[in-house]
Amino acid sequence: MGPIFYVMAILGCGDGQAACQQVRLIETHYASADACTQAMPAALMGATDLSFPEVSAECRPGGKTVSASVRVQPRG
């Protein structure tokens, strides 16, 4: 039986996704990978406060990941 829900992690990355690290975990539980993936754009737009050249999101159900990323301008 597969996972019951998915969670989304926000990752901060260097240029070209070098040295990505989890910087935030979205508390929302998604019923499917599709629901989590559809929520990624809004979650990434809400992560513009992070000081990384690239910000990514991953949906995580029991070890699998579905990823998306957006390039943001560093503040400063």
QUIQUISUL-V107794 format. One record per residue. PSI is psi in whole degrees, 0 to 359 (NA if undefined). Layout:
BEGIN
[[PSI] [PSI]]
END
This chain:
BEGIN
[[138] [178] [152] [327] [168] [150] [158] [129] [139] [129] [140] [132] [154] [184] [137] [28] [27] [139] [50] [143] [145] [128] [347] [145] [123] [129] [340] [138] [129] [140] [340] [164] [323] [317] [319] [314] [320] [333] [350] [312] [316] [320] [320] [322] [333] [0] [23] [353] [352] [143] [64] [146] [332] [137] [131] [163] [145] [135] [128] [105] [110] [46] [341] [156] [147] [123] [155] [158] [162] [144] [130] [152] [128] [146] [149] [NA]]
END
